[in-house]
């Protein structure tokens, strides 16, 4: 079975990507990355995704996918953005990040709590030189919604329990923390980005 390495040490992301990839390429196995983490010093999702994908492709010799994603809150000028995983500090404490964001928005009422989950996925083939004419590709997916006033649900991870997408899979409005994995994988920012990437993966 052909393999593609996902440049993350987060097992939740590996599981999520495997489910998303399986819908288009059931014969393609997504494996986790066990190499050193590169320094994510980019100022955009695309820069960080390419940095991670290049490192994983070089380390493993496999085609590499990397996702750089985060939540962008309109009233905060698009923050946390690329700093979503570190919003409460470099410990990358997801619960602390969520609490801090809710505290910062505690006085903000609807309809001013709009936000978007953004996912940028880079695909890098091993040995490909850097540059626009190479086999490096970057796609983006945007999932619009708004932020709830308190977490709900135990599903998902990160900011999922406070993100309420504009489009809901049922008549009952729920945070992503209350969605099933199947519902999330069909609608998320990562699945939206992956739909643009699927034709490229078909060539692997």
C-alpha positions as CSV (number, residue, x, y, z in Angstrom):
1,X,0.0,0.0,0.0
2,X,1.5,3.4,-0.9
3,X,2.1,5.7,2.0
4,X,2.2,9.5,2.6
5,X,3.7,10.9,5.8
6,X,1.8,13.6,7.7
7,X,4.2,16.0,9.3
8,X,2.7,16.1,12.8
9,X,3.3,14.4,16.1
10,X,-0.4,14.8,16.9
11,X,-2.2,11.4,16.7
12,X,-5.6,13.1,16.4
13,X,-4.5,14.8,13.2
14,X,-3.2,11.6,11.8
15,X,-6.5,9.8,12.5
16,X,-8.5,12.8,11.0
17,X,-6.4,12.9,7.9
18,X,-6.6,9.1,7.4
19,X,-10.4,9.4,7.4
20,X,-10.4,12.3,5.0
21,X,-7.9,10.7,2.6
22,X,-9.7,7.4,2.7
23,X,-12.8,8.9,1.1
24,X,-10.8,9.7,-2.1
25,X,-7.8,7.3,-1.9
26,X,-8.7,4.2,0.2
27,X,-5.4,2.6,-0.9
28,X,-3.3,5.4,0.5
29,X,-2.0,5.0,4.1
30,X,-1.3,8.1,6.1
31,X,1.5,7.6,8.6
32,X,2.7,9.8,11.4
33,X,6.0,11.6,11.4
34,X,8.7,10.5,13.9
35,X,11.4,13.0,13.0
36,X,12.6,16.2,14.5
37,X,10.2,19.1,14.5
38,X,11.3,22.0,12.3
39,X,11.1,25.6,13.6
40,X,7.8,27.0,12.5
41,X,8.9,30.6,12.1
42,X,6.7,31.6,9.2
43,X,4.2,34.4,9.3
44,X,1.6,32.6,7.3
45,X,-0.1,29.2,7.3
46,X,1.4,28.4,3.9
47,X,5.0,29.1,5.0
48,X,4.7,26.9,8.1
49,X,3.0,24.1,6.1
50,X,5.8,24.0,3.5
51,X,8.5,24.1,6.2
52,X,7.0,21.0,7.9
53,X,6.3,19.1,4.7
54,X,9.8,19.7,3.3
55,X,11.3,18.5,6.6
56,X,9.1,15.3,6.7
57,X,9.8,14.5,3.0
58,X,13.6,14.9,3.5
59,X,13.6,12.8,6.7
60,X,11.4,9.9,5.6
61,X,11.9,9.8,1.8
62,X,8.1,9.7,1.4
63,X,5.7,12.1,-0.1
64,X,4.8,14.4,2.8
65,X,1.7,16.3,3.7
66,X,1.7,19.1,6.3
67,X,-1.2,21.0,7.6
68,X,-0.9,24.4,9.3
69,X,-4.2,25.5,10.6
70,X,-5.8,27.7,13.2
71,X,-8.7,29.8,14.2
72,X,-9.0,33.3,12.9
73,X,-11.3,35.6,14.9
74,X,-12.6,38.6,13.0
75,X,-12.8,41.0,16.0
76,X,-9.2,40.1,16.9
77,X,-8.0,41.0,13.4
78,X,-7.6,37.4,12.4
79,X,-5.8,36.2,15.5
80,X,-4.9,33.8,16.9
81,X,-4.2,32.6,13.4
82,X,-0.8,31.1,13.0
83,X,-0.3,31.3,16.8
84,X,-3.4,29.3,17.6
85,X,-1.5,26.3,19.0
86,X,0.6,28.7,21.2
87,X,-2.0,31.3,22.1
88,X,-1.6,30.7,25.9
89,X,2.2,30.0,25.7
90,X,4.7,27.6,24.2
91,X,3.4,24.6,26.3
92,X,0.8,24.2,23.5
93,X,-1.9,23.6,26.1
94,X,-5.1,23.3,24.2
95,X,-7.4,23.8,27.2
96,X,-5.4,26.9,28.2
97,X,-5.6,28.3,24.7
98,X,-9.4,27.8,24.6
99,X,-9.8,29.5,28.1
100,X,-7.7,32.5,27.1
101,X,-9.6,33.0,23.9
102,X,-13.0,32.9,25.6
103,X,-11.7,35.3,28.3
104,X,-10.5,37.8,25.6
105,X,-14.0,37.6,24.0
106,X,-16.0,37.6,27.2
107,X,-17.5,41.1,26.5
108,X,-18.0,40.5,22.8
109,X,-21.6,39.7,21.9
110,X,-23.2,38.3,18.7
111,X,-23.1,39.1,15.8
112,X,-19.4,40.1,16.4
113,X,-18.1,36.7,17.4
114,X,-17.5,35.6,13.8
115,X,-14.5,33.4,13.1
116,X,-13.1,30.9,10.6
117,X,-11.1,27.8,10.9
118,X,-8.4,27.9,8.2
119,X,-6.3,24.9,7.0
120,X,-3.4,25.2,4.6
121,X,-2.1,21.9,3.4
122,X,1.3,21.5,1.6
123,X,2.3,18.4,-0.4
124,X,6.0,18.0,-1.0
125,X,7.5,15.0,-2.9
126,X,11.0,13.8,-1.7
127,X,13.9,15.3,-3.6
128,X,11.8,18.1,-5.1
129,X,13.7,21.4,-5.2
130,X,12.0,24.4,-3.8
131,X,10.3,26.7,-6.2
132,X,7.0,27.3,-8.1
133,X,7.9,25.0,-11.0
134,X,8.5,22.0,-8.7
135,X,6.2,19.3,-7.3
136,X,5.3,21.3,-4.3
137,X,1.7,22.3,-3.9
138,X,-0.3,24.3,-1.4
139,X,-4.1,24.4,-1.0
140,X,-6.3,26.2,1.5
141,X,-9.7,25.5,3.1
142,X,-11.8,27.9,5.1
143,X,-14.7,26.9,7.4
144,X,-16.8,30.0,8.5
145,X,-18.7,30.2,11.8
146,X,-18.7,31.9,15.1
147,X,-17.5,31.3,18.7
148,X,-19.8,30.2,21.4
149,X,-19.7,31.7,24.9
150,X,-18.8,28.4,26.6
151,X,-17.4,25.0,25.5
152,X,-19.8,22.2,24.7
153,X,-19.2,18.6,23.7
154,X,-16.3,16.2,24.2
155,X,-15.5,15.4,20.6
156,X,-12.8,16.9,18.4
157,X,-9.8,18.8,19.8
158,X,-8.4,22.2,20.1
159,X,-10.9,25.0,19.7
160,X,-13.6,22.6,18.4
161,X,-15.8,22.8,21.5
162,X,-16.4,26.6,21.0
163,X,-16.6,26.7,17.2
164,X,-20.2,26.8,15.8
165,X,-20.1,26.4,12.0
166,X,-22.5,28.5,9.9
167,X,-23.6,25.3,8.1
168,X,-24.9,22.6,10.4
169,X,-25.5,18.9,9.5
170,X,-28.9,19.0,11.4
171,X,-31.5,21.4,12.5
172,X,-30.0,21.6,16.0
173,X,-27.1,24.1,16.2
174,X,-24.1,22.5,17.8
175,X,-20.4,23.2,18.4
176,X,-18.0,21.0,16.5
177,X,-17.2,19.4,19.9
178,X,-20.7,17.9,19.6
179,X,-20.4,16.6,16.0
180,X,-19.5,13.1,15.1
181,X,-16.1,12.5,13.5
182,X,-17.9,11.6,10.3
183,X,-19.8,14.9,10.3
184,X,-16.7,16.9,11.0
185,X,-14.6,15.1,8.4
186,X,-17.2,15.9,5.7
187,X,-17.3,19.6,6.4
188,X,-14.1,20.8,8.1
189,X,-11.5,23.2,6.9
190,X,-9.1,20.3,6.4
191,X,-11.6,18.4,4.3
192,X,-12.2,21.5,2.2
193,X,-8.5,22.0,1.6
194,X,-8.1,18.3,0.9
195,X,-10.8,18.3,-1.8
196,X,-8.5,20.7,-3.7
197,X,-5.5,18.4,-3.1
198,X,-7.2,15.1,-4.0
199,X,-6.4,15.2,-7.7
200,X,-2.7,15.7,-6.9
201,X,-2.7,12.7,-4.5
202,X,-4.3,10.6,-7.2
203,X,-1.0,10.9,-9.1
204,X,1.1,9.5,-6.3
